[in-house]
Protein backbone atom coordinates (compact mmCIF):
# COMPACT_ATOMS: atom_id res chain seq x y z
CA UNK A 1 0.00 0.00 0.00
CA UNK A 2 2.92 2.41 0.50
CA UNK A 3 4.04 2.22 -3.11
CA UNK A 4 1.14 4.28 -4.56
CA UNK A 5 1.65 6.96 -1.89
CA UNK A 6 5.35 7.26 -2.72
CA UNK A 7 4.66 7.30 -6.45
CA UNK A 8 1.93 9.95 -6.01
CA UNK A 9 4.27 12.07 -3.89
CA UNK A 10 7.04 11.86 -6.48
CA UNK A 11 4.61 12.73 -9.27
CA UNK A 12 3.31 15.72 -7.32
CA UNK A 13 6.85 16.90 -6.56
CA UNK A 14 7.76 16.58 -10.22
CA UNK A 15 4.72 18.57 -11.36
CA UNK A 16 5.39 21.26 -8.78
CA UNK A 17 9.00 21.49 -10.01
CA UNK A 18 7.80 21.94 -13.60
CA UNK A 19 5.39 24.70 -12.61
CA UNK A 20 7.98 26.55 -10.52
CA UNK A 21 10.61 26.34 -13.24
CA UNK A 22 8.27 27.54 -15.98
CA UNK A 23 9.54 30.70 -17.73
CA UNK A 24 8.21 33.84 -16.10
CA UNK A 25 6.87 32.09 -13.00
CA UNK A 26 9.36 33.57 -10.56
CA UNK A 27 9.17 37.07 -12.02
CA UNK A 28 5.37 37.09 -11.96
CA UNK A 29 4.98 35.62 -8.50
CA UNK A 30 8.00 36.99 -6.68
CA UNK A 31 9.08 40.08 -8.57
CA UNK A 32 12.45 41.31 -9.65
CA UNK A 33 15.06 42.24 -7.05
CA UNK A 34 17.83 44.72 -7.73
CA UNK A 35 20.64 45.40 -5.31
CA UNK A 36 22.73 48.56 -5.57
CA UNK A 37 25.99 48.23 -3.70
CA UNK A 38 27.81 51.35 -2.54
CA UNK A 39 30.72 52.53 -4.63
CA UNK A 40 34.17 51.40 -3.53
CA UNK A 41 35.83 54.18 -1.59
CA UNK A 42 39.07 52.49 -0.57
CA UNK A 43 42.02 52.52 -2.94
CA UNK A 44 45.15 50.47 -3.11
CA UNK A 45 48.07 52.52 -1.92
CA UNK A 46 50.87 53.20 -4.42
CA UNK A 47 53.39 50.42 -4.78
CA UNK A 48 55.08 48.11 -7.27
CA UNK A 49 52.36 46.21 -9.10
CA UNK A 50 49.45 48.41 -7.97
CA UNK A 51 47.87 48.39 -11.43
CA UNK A 52 48.02 44.58 -11.72
CA UNK A 53 46.49 44.23 -8.23
CA UNK A 54 43.68 46.61 -9.22
CA UNK A 55 42.99 44.65 -12.41
CA UNK A 56 42.91 41.28 -10.68
CA UNK A 57 42.00 41.58 -7.01
CA UNK A 58 39.19 44.13 -7.16
CA UNK A 59 37.26 41.90 -9.53
CA UNK A 60 36.26 39.68 -6.61
CA UNK A 61 36.65 41.62 -3.40
CA UNK A 62 37.09 45.06 -1.93
CA UNK A 63 40.41 46.78 -1.40
CA UNK A 64 39.75 46.76 2.34
CA UNK A 65 39.92 42.97 2.28
CA UNK A 66 43.68 43.09 1.68
CA UNK A 67 44.32 45.57 4.45
CA UNK A 68 42.15 43.66 6.93
CA UNK A 69 44.39 40.60 6.67
CA UNK A 70 47.20 40.04 9.14
CA UNK A 71 50.64 40.73 7.66
CA UNK A 72 51.75 37.66 5.70
CA UNK A 73 55.10 36.46 4.45
CA UNK A 74 55.84 36.32 0.74
CA UNK A 75 55.28 32.57 0.81
CA UNK A 76 51.92 33.01 2.54
CA UNK A 77 50.78 35.71 0.10
CA UNK A 78 51.82 33.47 -2.78
CA UNK A 79 49.64 30.73 -1.29
CA UNK A 80 46.72 33.14 -0.94
CA UNK A 81 46.97 34.40 -4.52
CA UNK A 82 47.33 30.85 -5.84
CA UNK A 83 44.26 29.82 -3.81
CA UNK A 84 42.27 32.71 -5.29
CA UNK A 85 43.14 31.44 -8.76
CA UNK A 86 42.87 27.68 -8.31
CA UNK A 87 40.14 27.34 -5.68
CA UNK A 88 37.98 30.41 -6.24
CA UNK A 89 38.50 30.71 -9.99
CA UNK A 90 40.04 34.19 -10.10
CA UNK A 91 41.10 35.00 -13.65
CA UNK A 92 44.72 35.74 -12.73
CA UNK A 93 47.33 35.16 -15.40
CA UNK A 94 50.20 33.00 -14.10
CA UNK A 95 52.69 35.70 -15.13
CA UNK A 96 50.94 38.19 -12.80
CA UNK A 97 51.08 36.11 -9.62
CA UNK A 98 54.59 37.20 -8.59
CA UNK A 99 53.76 40.85 -9.34
CA UNK A 100 50.65 40.66 -7.14
CA UNK A 101 52.63 38.98 -4.35
CA UNK A 102 55.29 41.70 -4.56
CA UNK A 103 52.58 44.34 -4.31
CA UNK A 104 50.87 42.62 -1.37
CA UNK A 105 54.21 42.40 0.41
CA UNK A 106 54.69 46.14 -0.06
CA UNK A 107 51.25 46.80 1.42
CA UNK A 108 50.83 44.20 4.10
CA UNK A 109 53.91 42.02 4.22
CA UNK A 110 55.58 40.29 7.10
CA UNK A 111 59.30 39.91 6.62
PyMOL commands that set and color helices and strands:
alter all, ss='L'
color gray80, all
select helices_A, chain A and resi 2-20+25-29+50-57+63-68+74-86+94-108
alter helices_A, ss='H'
color red, helices_A
deselect
rebuild
show_as cartoon
